[in-house]
């Protein structure tokens, strides 16, 4: 999954979440409706970045509540 903002590093993502910036997640080419399912309730997701076509340089696990990232590991 990706975040709605294109973070270059995992550190940038963690800092944004710590500052209570609204960061949402989505699944590109979401043919199974995963993004819609995650927009309700609490879930743990795997994130990667930066966005394609740049090569992925970071990966993270995150807690998502109602589609919004609340904690990054």
mmCIF file as Biopython writes it, N, C-alpha, C and O atoms, coordinates in Angstrom:
data_model
#
loop_
_atom_site.group_PDB
_atom_site.id
_atom_site.type_symbol
_atom_site.label_atom_id
_atom_site.label_alt_id
_atom_site.label_comp_id
_atom_site.label_asym_id
_atom_site.label_entity_id
_atom_site.label_seq_id
_atom_site.pdbx_PDB_ins_code
_atom_site.Cartn_x
_atom_site.Cartn_y
_atom_site.Cartn_z
_atom_site.occupancy
_atom_site.B_iso_or_equiv
_atom_site.auth_seq_id
_atom_site.auth_asym_id
_atom_site.pdbx_PDB_model_num
ATOM 1   N N  . UNK A ? 1  ? 0.832   -1.167 0.000   1.0 0.0 1  A 1 
ATOM 2   C CA . UNK A ? 1  ? 0.000   0.000  0.000   1.0 0.0 1  A 1 
ATOM 3   C C  . UNK A ? 1  ? 0.882   1.237  0.000   1.0 0.0 1  A 1 
ATOM 4   O O  . UNK A ? 1  ? 2.050   1.196  0.387   1.0 0.0 1  A 1 
ATOM 5   N N  . UNK A ? 2  ? 0.294   2.329  -0.441  1.0 0.0 2  A 1 
ATOM 6   C CA . UNK A ? 2  ? 0.969   3.621  -0.462  1.0 0.0 2  A 1 
ATOM 7   C C  . UNK A ? 2  ? 0.248   4.599  0.457   1.0 0.0 2  A 1 
ATOM 8   O O  . UNK A ? 2  ? -0.909  4.395  0.823   1.0 0.0 2  A 1 
ATOM 9   N N  . UNK A ? 3  ? 0.954   5.663  0.820   1.0 0.0 3  A 1 
ATOM 10  C CA . UNK A ? 3  ? 0.313   6.768  1.533   1.0 0.0 3  A 1 
ATOM 11  C C  . UNK A ? 3  ? -0.134  7.806  0.505   1.0 0.0 3  A 1 
ATOM 12  O O  . UNK A ? 3  ? 0.362   7.826  -0.621  1.0 0.0 3  A 1 
ATOM 13  N N  . UNK A ? 4  ? -1.064  8.660  0.894   1.0 0.0 4  A 1 
ATOM 14  C CA . UNK A ? 4  ? -1.551  9.667  -0.053  1.0 0.0 4  A 1 
ATOM 15  C C  . UNK A ? 4  ? -0.497  10.720 -0.363  1.0 0.0 4  A 1 
ATOM 16  O O  . UNK A ? 4  ? -0.583  11.391 -1.392  1.0 0.0 4  A 1 
ATOM 17  N N  . UNK A ? 5  ? 0.491   10.878 0.503   1.0 0.0 5  A 1 
ATOM 18  C CA . UNK A ? 5  ? 1.617   11.783 0.249   1.0 0.0 5  A 1 
ATOM 19  C C  . UNK A ? 5  ? 2.838   10.928 -0.083  1.0 0.0 5  A 1 
ATOM 20  O O  . UNK A ? 5  ? 3.024   9.859  0.500   1.0 0.0 5  A 1 
ATOM 21  N N  . UNK A ? 6  ? 3.653   11.382 -0.995  1.0 0.0 6  A 1 
ATOM 22  C CA . UNK A ? 6  ? 4.814   10.614 -1.448  1.0 0.0 6  A 1 
ATOM 23  C C  . UNK A ? 6  ? 6.023   10.912 -0.567  1.0 0.0 6  A 1 
ATOM 24  O O  . UNK A ? 6  ? 6.818   11.799 -0.878  1.0 0.0 6  A 1 
ATOM 25  N N  . UNK A ? 7  ? 6.162   10.173 0.529   1.0 0.0 7  A 1 
ATOM 26  C CA . UNK A ? 7  ? 7.290   10.366 1.446   1.0 0.0 7  A 1 
ATOM 27  C C  . UNK A ? 7  ? 8.529   9.694  0.877   1.0 0.0 7  A 1 
ATOM 28  O O  . UNK A ? 7  ? 8.463   8.557  0.410   1.0 0.0 7  A 1 
ATOM 29  N N  . UNK A ? 8  ? 9.667   10.399 0.916   1.0 0.0 8  A 1 
ATOM 30  C CA . UNK A ? 8  ? 10.911  9.834  0.403   1.0 0.0 8  A 1 
ATOM 31  C C  . UNK A ? 8  ? 11.561  8.876  1.388   1.0 0.0 8  A 1 
ATOM 32  O O  . UNK A ? 8  ? 12.299  7.977  0.985   1.0 0.0 8  A 1 
ATOM 33  N N  . UNK A ? 9  ? 11.292  9.060  2.681   1.0 0.0 9  A 1 
ATOM 34  C CA . UNK A ? 9  ? 11.872  8.185  3.694   1.0 0.0 9  A 1 
ATOM 35  C C  . UNK A ? 9  ? 10.815  7.797  4.723   1.0 0.0 9  A 1 
ATOM 36  O O  . UNK A ? 9  ? 9.797   8.471  4.881   1.0 0.0 9  A 1 
ATOM 37  N N  . UNK A ? 10 ? 11.080  6.714  5.404   1.0 0.0 10 A 1 
ATOM 38  C CA . UNK A ? 10 ? 10.205  6.279  6.489   1.0 0.0 10 A 1 
ATOM 39  C C  . UNK A ? 10 ? 10.233  7.298  7.626   1.0 0.0 10 A 1 
ATOM 40  O O  . UNK A ? 10 ? 9.230   7.502  8.309   1.0 0.0 10 A 1 
ATOM 41  N N  . UNK A ? 11 ? 11.375  7.930  7.822   1.0 0.0 11 A 1 
ATOM 42  C CA . UNK A ? 11 ? 11.512  8.951  8.859   1.0 0.0 11 A 1 
ATOM 43  C C  . UNK A ? 11 ? 10.550  10.113 8.600   1.0 0.0 11 A 1 
ATOM 44  O O  . UNK A ? 11 ? 9.917   10.605 9.534   1.0 0.0 11 A 1 
ATOM 45  N N  . UNK A ? 12 ? 10.432  10.555 7.352   1.0 0.0 12 A 1 
ATOM 46  C CA . UNK A ? 12 ? 9.498   11.631 6.999   1.0 0.0 12 A 1 
ATOM 47  C C  . UNK A ? 12 ? 8.062   11.227 7.334   1.0 0.0 12 A 1 
ATOM 48  O O  . UNK A ? 12 ? 7.289   12.036 7.849   1.0 0.0 12 A 1 
ATOM 49  N N  . UNK A ? 13 ? 7.713   9.991  7.045   1.0 0.0 13 A 1 
ATOM 50  C CA . UNK A ? 13 ? 6.375   9.491  7.351   1.0 0.0 13 A 1 
ATOM 51  C C  . UNK A ? 13 ? 6.136   9.510  8.857   1.0 0.0 13 A 1 
ATOM 52  O O  . UNK A ? 13 ? 5.098   9.988  9.313   1.0 0.0 13 A 1 
ATOM 53  N N  . UNK A ? 14 ? 7.088   8.995  9.631   1.0 0.0 14 A 1 
ATOM 54  C CA . UNK A ? 14 ? 6.943   8.964  11.089  1.0 0.0 14 A 1 
ATOM 55  C C  . UNK A ? 14 ? 6.798   10.373 11.667  1.0 0.0 14 A 1 
ATOM 56  O O  . UNK A ? 14 ? 5.985   10.596 12.564  1.0 0.0 14 A 1 
ATOM 57  N N  . UNK A ? 15 ? 7.583   11.321 11.156  1.0 0.0 15 A 1 
ATOM 58  C CA . UNK A ? 15 ? 7.509   12.702 11.642  1.0 0.0 15 A 1 
ATOM 59  C C  . UNK A ? 15 ? 6.148   13.325 11.336  1.0 0.0 15 A 1 
ATOM 60  O O  . UNK A ? 15 ? 5.594   14.046 12.167  1.0 0.0 15 A 1 
ATOM 61  N N  . UNK A ? 16 ? 5.615   13.055 10.163  1.0 0.0 16 A 1 
ATOM 62  C CA . UNK A ? 16 ? 4.302   13.601 9.791   1.0 0.0 16 A 1 
ATOM 63  C C  . UNK A ? 16 ? 3.213   13.039 10.701  1.0 0.0 16 A 1 
ATOM 64  O O  . UNK A ? 16 ? 2.335   13.778 11.145  1.0 0.0 16 A 1 
ATOM 65  N N  . UNK A ? 17 ? 3.265   11.746 10.980  1.0 0.0 17 A 1 
ATOM 66  C CA . UNK A ? 17 ? 2.260   11.127 11.852  1.0 0.0 17 A 1 
ATOM 67  C C  . UNK A ? 17 ? 2.399   11.672 13.275  1.0 0.0 17 A 1 
ATOM 68  O O  . UNK A ? 17 ? 1.396   11.911 13.949  1.0 0.0 17 A 1 
ATOM 69  N N  . UNK A ? 18 ? 3.637   11.868 13.733  1.0 0.0 18 A 1 
ATOM 70  C CA . UNK A ? 18 ? 3.870   12.412 15.076  1.0 0.0 18 A 1 
ATOM 71  C C  . UNK A ? 18 ? 3.335   13.839 15.211  1.0 0.0 18 A 1 
ATOM 72  O O  . UNK A ? 18 ? 2.932   14.254 16.298  1.0 0.0 18 A 1 
ATOM 73  N N  . UNK A ? 19 ? 3.334   14.586 14.106  1.0 0.0 19 A 1 
ATOM 74  C CA . UNK A ? 19 ? 2.824   15.969 14.120  1.0 0.0 19 A 1 
ATOM 75  C C  . UNK A ? 19 ? 1.320   16.018 13.830  1.0 0.0 19 A 1 
ATOM 76  O O  . UNK A ? 19 ? 0.764   17.096 13.626  1.0 0.0 19 A 1 
ATOM 77  N N  . UNK A ? 20 ? 0.669   14.864 13.812  1.0 0.0 20 A 1 
ATOM 78  C CA . UNK A ? 20 ? -0.773  14.744 13.578  1.0 0.0 20 A 1 
ATOM 79  C C  . UNK A ? 20 ? -1.202  15.241 12.198  1.0 0.0 20 A 1 
ATOM 80  O O  . UNK A ? 20 ? -2.330  15.702 12.023  1.0 0.0 20 A 1 
ATOM 81  N N  . UNK A ? 21 ? -0.295  15.145 11.217  1.0 0.0 21 A 1 
ATOM 82  C CA . UNK A ? 21 ? -0.669  15.428 9.827   1.0 0.0 21 A 1 
ATOM 83  C C  . UNK A ? 21 ? -1.549  14.263 9.361   1.0 0.0 21 A 1 
ATOM 84  O O  . UNK A ? 21 ? -1.222  13.103 9.612   1.0 0.0 21 A 1 
ATOM 85  N N  . UNK A ? 22 ? -2.641  14.558 8.696   1.0 0.0 22 A 1 
ATOM 86  C CA . UNK A ? 22 ? -3.516  13.488 8.231   1.0 0.0 22 A 1 
ATOM 87  C C  . UNK A ? 22 ? -2.859  12.762 7.065   1.0 0.0 22 A 1 
ATOM 88  O O  . UNK A ? 22 ? -2.661  13.331 5.991   1.0 0.0 22 A 1 
ATOM 89  N N  . UNK A ? 23 ? -2.525  11.500 7.294   1.0 0.0 23 A 1 
ATOM 90  C CA . UNK A ? 23 ? -1.921  10.657 6.271   1.0 0.0 23 A 1 
ATOM 91  C C  . UNK A ? 23 ? -2.869  9.490  6.043   1.0 0.0 23 A 1 
ATOM 92  O O  . UNK A ? 23 ? -3.189  8.748  6.971   1.0 0.0 23 A 1 
ATOM 93  N N  . UNK A ? 24 ? -3.307  9.338  4.826   1.0 0.0 24 A 1 
ATOM 94  C CA . UNK A ? 24 ? -4.222  8.246  4.474   1.0 0.0 24 A 1 
ATOM 95  C C  . UNK A ? 24 ? -3.505  7.245  3.582   1.0 0.0 24 A 1 
ATOM 96  O O  . UNK A ? 24 ? -2.466  7.555  2.999   1.0 0.0 24 A 1 
ATOM 97  N N  . UNK A ? 25 ? -4.061  6.045  3.479   1.0 0.0 25 A 1 
ATOM 98  C CA . UNK A ? 25 ? -3.442  4.984  2.687   1.0 0.0 25 A 1 
ATOM 99  C C  . UNK A ? 25 ? -4.374  4.574  1.549   1.0 0.0 25 A 1 
ATOM 100 O O  . UNK A ? 25 ? -5.587  4.775  1.604   1.0 0.0 25 A 1 
ATOM 101 N N  . UNK A ? 26 ? -3.765  3.992  0.516   1.0 0.0 26 A 1 
ATOM 102 C CA . UNK A ? 26 ? -4.556  3.451  -0.592  1.0 0.0 26 A 1 
ATOM 103 C C  . UNK A ? 26 ? -3.777  2.351  -1.278  1.0 0.0 26 A 1 
ATOM 104 O O  . UNK A ? 26 ? -2.553  2.274  -1.169  1.0 0.0 26 A 1 
ATOM 105 N N  . UNK A ? 27 ? -4.489  1.513  -1.976  1.0 0.0 27 A 1 
ATOM 106 C CA . UNK A ? 27 ? -3.908  0.417  -2.744  1.0 0.0 27 A 1 
ATOM 107 C C  . UNK A ? 27 ? -4.091  0.724  -4.221  1.0 0.0 27 A 1 
ATOM 108 O O  . UNK A ? 27 ? -5.226  0.776  -4.694  1.0 0.0 27 A 1 
ATOM 109 N N  . UNK A ? 28 ? -2.999  0.933  -4.971  1.0 0.0 28 A 1 
ATOM 110 C CA . UNK A ? 28 ? -3.153  1.188  -6.409  1.0 0.0 28 A 1 
ATOM 111 C C  . UNK A ? 28 ? -3.824  -0.016 -7.100  1.0 0.0 28 A 1 
ATOM 112 O O  . UNK A ? 28 ? -3.623  -1.162 -6.701  1.0 0.0 28 A 1 
ATOM 113 N N  . UNK A ? 29 ? -4.603  0.260  -8.118  1.0 0.0 29 A 1 
ATOM 114 C CA . UNK A ? 29 ? -5.303  -0.807 -8.857  1.0 0.0 29 A 1 
ATOM 115 C C  . UNK A ? 29 ? -6.081  -1.707 -7.902  1.0 0.0 29 A 1 
ATOM 116 O O  . UNK A ? 29 ? -5.952  -2.930 -7.947  1.0 0.0 29 A 1 
ATOM 117 N N  . UNK A ? 30 ? -6.867  -1.109 -7.061  1.0 0.0 30 A 1 
ATOM 118 C CA . UNK A ? 30 ? -7.567  -1.801 -5.982  1.0 0.0 30 A 1 
ATOM 119 C C  . UNK A ? 30 ? -8.785  -2.565 -6.499  1.0 0.0 30 A 1 
ATOM 120 O O  . UNK A ? 30 ? -9.918  -2.122 -6.310  1.0 0.0 30 A 1 
ATOM 121 N N  . UNK A ? 31 ? -8.565  -3.697 -7.141  1.0 0.0 31 A 1 
ATOM 122 C CA . UNK A ? 31 ? -9.667  -4.444 -7.730  1.0 0.0 31 A 1 
ATOM 123 C C  . UNK A ? 31 ? -10.489 -5.229 -6.706  1.0 0.0 31 A 1 
ATOM 124 O O  . UNK A ? 31 ? -11.575 -5.707 -7.034  1.0 0.0 31 A 1 
ATOM 125 N N  . UNK A ? 32 ? -9.993  -5.370 -5.471  1.0 0.0 32 A 1 
ATOM 126 C CA . UNK A ? 32 ? -10.731 -6.111 -4.450  1.0 0.0 32 A 1 
ATOM 127 C C  . UNK A ? 32 ? -11.359 -5.201 -3.399  1.0 0.0 32 A 1 
ATOM 128 O O  . UNK A ? 32 ? -11.960 -5.693 -2.443  1.0 0.0 32 A 1 
ATOM 129 N N  . UNK A ? 33 ? -11.234 -3.892 -3.557  1.0 0.0 33 A 1 
ATOM 130 C CA . UNK A ? 33 ? -11.866 -2.956 -2.639  1.0 0.0 33 A 1 
ATOM 131 C C  . UNK A ? 33 ? -11.208 -2.871 -1.275  1.0 0.0 33 A 1 
ATOM 132 O O  . UNK A ? 33 ? -11.863 -2.540 -0.286  1.0 0.0 33 A 1 
ATOM 133 N N  . UNK A ? 34 ? -9.915  -3.168 -1.215  1.0 0.0 34 A 1 
ATOM 134 C CA . UNK A ? 34 ? -9.198  -3.152 0.066   1.0 0.0 34 A 1 
ATOM 135 C C  . UNK A ? 34 ? -9.190  -1.753 0.672   1.0 0.0 34 A 1 
ATOM 136 O O  . UNK A ? 34 ? -9.374  -1.606 1.881   1.0 0.0 34 A 1 
ATOM 137 N N  . UNK A ? 35 ? -8.981  -0.733 -0.139  1.0 0.0 35 A 1 
ATOM 138 C CA . UNK A ? 35 ? -8.945  0.641  0.370   1.0 0.0 35 A 1 
ATOM 139 C C  . UNK A ? 35 ? -10.266 0.991  1.047   1.0 0.0 35 A 1 
ATOM 140 O O  . UNK A ? 35 ? -10.263 1.641  2.093   1.0 0.0 35 A 1 
ATOM 141 N N  . UNK A ? 36 ? -11.380 0.578  0.480   1.0 0.0 36 A 1 
ATOM 142 C CA . UNK A ? 36 ? -12.684 0.854  1.079   1.0 0.0 36 A 1 
ATOM 143 C C  . UNK A ? 36 ? -12.846 0.123  2.403   1.0 0.0 36 A 1 
ATOM 144 O O  . UNK A ? 36 ? -13.430 0.671  3.339   1.0 0.0 36 A 1 
ATOM 145 N N  . UNK A ? 37 ? -12.342 -1.100 2.502   1.0 0.0 37 A 1 
ATOM 146 C CA . UNK A ? 37 ? -12.434 -1.865 3.744   1.0 0.0 37 A 1 
ATOM 147 C C  . UNK A ? 37 ? -11.602 -1.226 4.843   1.0 0.0 37 A 1 
ATOM 148 O O  . UNK A ? 37 ? -12.013 -1.211 6.003   1.0 0.0 37 A 1 
ATOM 149 N N  . UNK A ? 38 ? -10.441 -0.699 4.491   1.0 0.0 38 A 1 
ATOM 150 C CA . UNK A ? 38 ? -9.540  -0.100 5.476   1.0 0.0 38 A 1 
ATOM 151 C C  . UNK A ? 38 ? -10.065 1.248  5.951   1.0 0.0 38 A 1 
ATOM 152 O O  . UNK A ? 38 ? -9.686  1.719  7.024   1.0 0.0 38 A 1 
ATOM 153 N N  . UNK A ? 39 ? -10.921 1.864  5.173   1.0 0.0 39 A 1 
ATOM 154 C CA . UNK A ? 39 ? -11.439 3.181  5.565   1.0 0.0 39 A 1 
ATOM 155 C C  . UNK A ? 39 ? -12.422 3.091  6.731   1.0 0.0 39 A 1 
ATOM 156 O O  . UNK A ? 39 ? -12.906 4.115  7.214   1.0 0.0 39 A 1 
ATOM 157 N N  . UNK A ? 40 ? -12.718 1.879  7.183   1.0 0.0 40 A 1 
ATOM 158 C CA . UNK A ? 40 ? -13.622 1.691  8.318   1.0 0.0 40 A 1 
ATOM 159 C C  . UNK A ? 40 ? -12.979 0.756  9.338   1.0 0.0 40 A 1 
ATOM 160 O O  . UNK A ? 40 ? -12.573 -0.355 8.997   1.0 0.0 40 A 1 
ATOM 161 N N  . UNK A ? 41 ? -12.887 1.206  10.582  1.0 0.0 41 A 1 
ATOM 162 C CA . UNK A ? 41 ? -12.343 0.366  11.642  1.0 0.0 41 A 1 
ATOM 163 C C  . UNK A ? 41 ? -10.841 0.490  11.786  1.0 0.0 41 A 1 
ATOM 164 O O  . UNK A ? 41 ? -10.216 1.394  11.231  1.0 0.0 41 A 1 
ATOM 165 N N  . UNK A ? 42 ? -10.263 -0.457 12.559  1.0 0.0 42 A 1 
ATOM 166 C CA . UNK A ? 42 ? -8.826  -0.442 12.844  1.0 0.0 42 A 1 
ATOM 167 C C  . UNK A ? 42 ? -8.159  -1.613 12.127  1.0 0.0 42 A 1 
ATOM 168 O O  . UNK A ? 42 ? -8.649  -2.741 12.169  1.0 0.0 42 A 1 
ATOM 169 N N  . UNK A ? 43 ? -7.028  -1.328 11.463  1.0 0.0 43 A 1 
ATOM 170 C CA . UNK A ? 43 ? -6.312  -2.341 10.699  1.0 0.0 43 A 1 
ATOM 171 C C  . UNK A ? 43 ? -4.809  -2.108 10.812  1.0 0.0 43 A 1 
ATOM 172 O O  . UNK A ? 43 ? -4.363  -1.010 11.142  1.0 0.0 43 A 1 
ATOM 173 N N  . UNK A ? 44 ? -4.042  -3.146 10.536  1.0 0.0 44 A 1 
ATOM 174 C CA . UNK A ? 44 ? -2.594  -3.034 10.400  1.0 0.0 44 A 1 
ATOM 175 C C  . UNK A ? 44 ? -2.266  -3.294 8.939   1.0 0.0 44 A 1 
ATOM 176 O O  . UNK A ? 44 ? -2.714  -4.283 8.359   1.0 0.0 44 A 1 
ATOM 177 N N  . UNK A ? 45 ? -1.474  -2.395 8.344   1.0 0.0 45 A 1 
ATOM 178 C CA . UNK A ? 45 ? -1.150  -2.509 6.922   1.0 0.0 45 A 1 
ATOM 179 C C  . UNK A ? 45 ? 0.360   -2.433 6.711   1.0 0.0 45 A 1 
ATOM 180 O O  . UNK A ? 45 ? 1.103   -1.975 7.579   1.0 0.0 45 A 1 
ATOM 181 N N  . UNK A ? 46 ? 0.791   -2.888 5.550   1.0 0.0 46 A 1 
ATOM 182 C CA . UNK A ? 46 ? 2.189   -2.755 5.136   1.0 0.0 46 A 1 
ATOM 183 C C  . UNK A ? 46 ? 2.262   -1.635 4.112   1.0 0.0 46 A 1 
ATOM 184 O O  . UNK A ? 46 ? 1.471   -1.581 3.171   1.0 0.0 46 A 1 
ATOM 185 N N  . UNK A ? 47 ? 3.222   -0.743 4.308   1.0 0.0 47 A 1 
ATOM 186 C CA . UNK A ? 47 ? 3.392   0.402  3.409   1.0 0.0 47 A 1 
ATOM 187 C C  . UNK A ? 47 ? 4.745   0.322  2.724   1.0 0.0 47 A 1 
ATOM 188 O O  . UNK A ? 47 ? 5.669   -0.327 3.214   1.0 0.0 47 A 1 
ATOM 189 N N  . UNK A ? 48 ? 4.847   0.992  1.583   1.0 0.0 48 A 1 
ATOM 190 C CA . UNK A ? 48 ? 6.119   1.072  0.871   1.0 0.0 48 A 1 
ATOM 191 C C  . UNK A ? 48 ? 6.234   2.426  0.206   1.0 0.0 48 A 1 
ATOM 192 O O  . UNK A ? 48 ? 5.232   3.074  -0.100  1.0 0.0 48 A 1 
ATOM 193 N N  . UNK A ? 49 ? 7.460   2.843  -0.013  1.0 0.0 49 A 1 
ATOM 194 C CA . UNK A ? 49 ? 7.656   4.140  -0.638  1.0 0.0 49 A 1 
ATOM 195 C C  . UNK A ? 49 ? 9.087   4.312  -1.088  1.0 0.0 49 A 1 
ATOM 196 O O  . UNK A ? 49 ? 9.935   3.490  -0.742  1.0 0.0 49 A 1 
ATOM 197 N N  . UNK A ? 50 ? 9.379   5.325  -1.830  1.0 0.0 50 A 1 
ATOM 198 C CA . UNK A ? 50 ? 8.450   6.291  -2.396  1.0 0.0 50 A 1 
ATOM 199 C C  . UNK A ? 50 ? 7.584   5.652  -3.483  1.0 0.0 50 A 1 
ATOM 200 O O  . UNK A ? 50 ? 7.758   4.480  -3.816  1.0 0.0 50 A 1 
ATOM 201 N N  . UNK A ? 51 ? 6.669   6.416  -4.021  1.0 0.0 51 A 1 
ATOM 202 C CA . UNK A ? 51 ? 5.712   5.891  -4.996  1.0 0.0 51 A 1 
ATOM 203 C C  . UNK A ? 51 ? 6.389   5.454  -6.293  1.0 0.0 51 A 1 
ATOM 204 O O  . UNK A ? 51 ? 7.426   5.987  -6.688  1.0 0.0 51 A 1 
ATOM 205 N N  . UNK A ? 52 ? 5.770   4.469  -6.940  1.0 0.0 52 A 1 
ATOM 206 C CA . UNK A ? 52 ? 6.190   4.026  -8.265  1.0 0.0 52 A 1 
ATOM 207 C C  . UNK A ? 52 ? 6.083   5.213  -9.224  1.0 0.0 52 A 1 
ATOM 208 O O  . UNK A ? 52 ? 5.112   5.961  -9.113  1.0 0.0 52 A 1 
ATOM 209 N N  . UNK A ? 53 ? 6.981   5.430  -10.126 1.0 0.0 53 A 1 
ATOM 210 C CA . UNK A ? 53 ? 8.006   4.551  -10.671 1.0 0.0 53 A 1 
ATOM 211 C C  . UNK A ? 53 ? 9.359   4.646  -9.981  1.0 0.0 53 A 1 
ATOM 212 O O  . UNK A ? 53 ? 10.296  3.959  -10.389 1.0 0.0 53 A 1 
ATOM 213 N N  . UNK A ? 54 ? 9.494   5.472  -8.954  1.0 0.0 54 A 1 
ATOM 214 C CA . UNK A ? 54 ? 10.756  5.503  -8.212  1.0 0.0 54 A 1 
ATOM 215 C C  . UNK A ? 54 ? 10.935  4.169  -7.499  1.0 0.0 54 A 1 
ATOM 216 O O  . UNK A ? 54 ? 9.950   3.561  -7.081  1.0 0.0 54 A 1 
ATOM 217 N N  . UNK A ? 55 ? 12.167  3.704  -7.351  1.0 0.0 55 A 1 
ATOM 218 C CA . UNK A ? 55 ? 12.374  2.433  -6.646  1.0 0.0 55 A 1 
ATOM 219 C C  . UNK A ? 55 ? 12.002  2.572  -5.163  1.0 0.0 55 A 1 
ATOM 220 O O  . UNK A ? 55 ? 12.287  3.591  -4.533  1.0 0.0 55 A 1 
ATOM 221 N N  . UNK A ? 56 ? 11.368  1.542  -4.626  1.0 0.0 56 A 1 
ATOM 222 C CA . UNK A ? 56 ? 11.005  1.565  -3.212  1.0 0.0 56 A 1 
ATOM 223 C C  . UNK A ? 56 ? 12.285  1.463  -2.367  1.0 0.0 56 A 1 
ATOM 224 O O  . UNK A ? 56 ? 13.117  0.580  -2.579  1.0 0.0 56 A 1 
ATOM 225 N N  . UNK A ? 57 ? 12.421  2.388  -1.406  1.0 0.0 57 A 1 
ATOM 226 C CA . UNK A ? 57 ? 13.593  2.401  -0.536  1.0 0.0 57 A 1 
ATOM 227 C C  . UNK A ? 57 ? 13.226  2.183  0.922   1.0 0.0 57 A 1 
ATOM 228 O O  . UNK A ? 57 ? 14.104  1.981  1.761   1.0 0.0 57 A 1 
ATOM 229 N N  . UNK A ? 58 ? 11.938  2.221  1.227   1.0 0.0 58 A 1 
ATOM 230 C CA . UNK A ? 58 ? 11.543  1.976  2.615   1.0 0.0 58 A 1 
ATOM 231 C C  . UNK A ? 58 ? 10.252  1.178  2.659   1.0 0.0 58 A 1 
ATOM 232 O O  . UNK A ? 58 ? 9.430   1.231  1.744   1.0 0.0 58 A 1 
ATOM 233 N N  . UNK A ? 59 ? 10.098  0.439  3.747   1.0 0.0 59 A 1 
ATOM 234 C CA . UNK A ? 59 ? 8.907   -0.360 4.008   1.0 0.0 59 A 1 
ATOM 235 C C  . UNK A ? 59 ? 8.538   -0.155 5.472   1.0 0.0 59 A 1 
ATOM 236 O O  . UNK A ? 59 ? 9.413   0.031  6.318   1.0 0.0 59 A 1 
ATOM 237 N N  . UNK A ? 60 ? 7.252   -0.190 5.766   1.0 0.0 60 A 1 
ATOM 238 C CA . UNK A ? 60 ? 6.810   0.040  7.142   1.0 0.0 60 A 1 
ATOM 239 C C  . UNK A ? 60 ? 5.514   -0.716 7.402   1.0 0.0 60 A 1 
ATOM 240 O O  . UNK A ? 60 ? 4.761   -1.046 6.486   1.0 0.0 60 A 1 
ATOM 241 N N  . UNK A ? 61 ? 5.287   -0.973 8.666   1.0 0.0 61 A 1 
ATOM 242 C CA . UNK A ? 61 ? 4.018   -1.498 9.132   1.0 0.0 61 A 1 
ATOM 243 C C  . UNK A ? 61 ? 3.328   -0.344 9.848   1.0 0.0 61 A 1 
ATOM 244 O O  . UNK A ? 61 ? 3.976   0.410  10.573  1.0 0.0 61 A 1 
ATOM 245 N N  . UNK A ? 62 ? 2.028   -0.202 9.652   1.0 0.0 62 A 1 
ATOM 246 C CA . UNK A ? 62 ? 1.328   0.939  10.251  1.0 0.0 62 A 1 
ATOM 247 C C  . UNK A ? 62 ? -0.042  0.523  10.758  1.0 0.0 62 A 1 
ATOM 248 O O  . UNK A ? 62 ? -0.700  -0.349 10.190  1.0 0.0 62 A 1 
ATOM 249 N N  . UNK A ? 63 ? -0.455  1.168  11.840  1.0 0.0 63 A 1 
ATOM 250 C CA . UNK A ? 63 ? -1.813  1.021  12.342  1.0 0.0 63 A 1 
ATOM 251 C C  . UNK A ? 63 ? -2.658  2.098  11.684  1.0 0.0 63 A 1 
ATOM 252 O O  . UNK A ? 63 ? -2.279  3.269  11.653  1.0 0.0 63 A 1 
ATOM 253 N N  . UNK A ? 64 ? -3.803  1.694  11.159  1.0 0.0 64 A 1 
ATOM 254 C CA . UNK A ? 64 ? -4.700  2.610  10.458  1.0 0.0 64 A 1 
ATOM 255 C C  . UNK A ? 64 ? -6.065  2.554  11.134  1.0 0.0 64 A 1 
ATOM 256 O O  . UNK A ? 64 ? -6.625  1.474  11.322  1.0 0.0 64 A 1 
ATOM 257 N N  . UNK A ? 65 ? -6.596  3.706  11.495  1.0 0.0 65 A 1 
ATOM 258 C CA . UNK A ? 65 ? -7.932  3.799  12.079  1.0 0.0 65 A 1 
ATOM 259 C C  . UNK A ? 65 ? -8.785  4.666  11.162  1.0 0.0 65 A 1 
ATOM 260 O O  . UNK A ? 65 ? -8.479  5.834  10.923  1.0 0.0 65 A 1 
ATOM 261 N N  . UNK A ? 66 ? -9.848  4.077  10.661  1.0 0.0 66 A 1 
ATOM 262 C CA . UNK A ? 66 ? -10.762 4.765  9.742   1.0 0.0 66 A 1 
ATOM 263 C C  . UNK A ? 66 ? -10.019 5.394  8.556   1.0 0.0 66 A 1 
ATOM 264 O O  . UNK A ? 66 ? -10.325 6.513  8.145   1.0 0.0 66 A 1 
ATOM 265 N N  . UNK A ? 67 ? -9.042  4.660  8.015   1.0 0.0 67 A 1 
ATOM 266 C CA . UNK A ? 67 ? -8.318  5.105  6.839   1.0 0.0 67 A 1 
ATOM 267 C C  . UNK A ? 67 ? -7.151  6.040  7.108   1.0 0.0 67 A 1 
ATOM 268 O O  . UNK A ? 67 ? -6.441  6.416  6.176   1.0 0.0 67 A 1 
ATOM 269 N N  . UNK A ? 68 ? -6.937  6.423  8.356   1.0 0.0 68 A 1 
ATOM 270 C CA . UNK A ? 68 ? -5.878  7.382  8.708   1.0 0.0 68 A 1 
ATOM 271 C C  . UNK A ? 68 ? -4.772  6.678  9.479   1.0 0.0 68 A 1 
ATOM 272 O O  . UNK A ? 68 ? -5.047  5.921  10.410  1.0 0.0 68 A 1 
ATOM 273 N N  . UNK A ? 69 ? -3.521  6.924  9.099   1.0 0.0 69 A 1 
ATOM 274 C CA . UNK A ? 69 ? -2.370  6.326  9.779   1.0 0.0 69 A 1 
ATOM 275 C C  . UNK A ? 69 ? -2.223  6.969  11.156  1.0 0.0 69 A 1 
ATOM 276 O O  . UNK A ? 69 ? -2.154  8.193  11.272  1.0 0.0 69 A 1 
ATOM 277 N N  . UNK A ? 70 ? -2.175  6.130  12.209  1.0 0.0 70 A 1 
ATOM 278 C CA . UNK A ? 70 ? -2.025  6.636  13.566  1.0 0.0 70 A 1 
ATOM 279 C C  . UNK A ? 70 ? -0.720  6.205  14.225  1.0 0.0 70 A 1 
ATOM 280 O O  . UNK A ? 70 ? -0.294  6.818  15.204  1.0 0.0 70 A 1 
ATOM 281 N N  . UNK A ? 71 ? -0.069  5.148  13.696  1.0 0.0 71 A 1 
ATOM 282 C CA . UNK A ? 71 ? 1.207   4.693  14.257  1.0 0.0 71 A 1 
ATOM 283 C C  . UNK A ? 71 ? 2.000   3.992  13.167  1.0 0.0 71 A 1 
ATOM 284 O O  . UNK A ? 71 ? 1.447   3.239  12.366  1.0 0.0 71 A 1 
ATOM 285 N N  . UNK A ? 72 ? 3.306   4.247  13.146  1.0 0.0 72 A 1 
ATOM 286 C CA . UNK A ? 72 ? 4.193   3.650  12.143  1.0 0.0 72 A 1 
ATOM 287 C C  . UNK A ? 72 ? 5.291   2.873  12.860  1.0 0.0 72 A 1 
ATOM 288 O O  . UNK A ? 72 ? 5.879   3.357  13.827  1.0 0.0 72 A 1 
ATOM 289 N N  . UNK A ? 73 ? 5.561   1.655  12.373  1.0 0.0 73 A 1 
ATOM 290 C CA . UNK A ? 73 ? 6.650   0.842  12.927  1.0 0.0 73 A 1 
ATOM 291 C C  . UNK A ? 73 ? 7.640   0.530  11.833  1.0 0.0 73 A 1 
ATOM 292 O O  . UNK A ? 73 ? 8.639   -0.146 12.078  1.0 0.0 73 A 1 
#
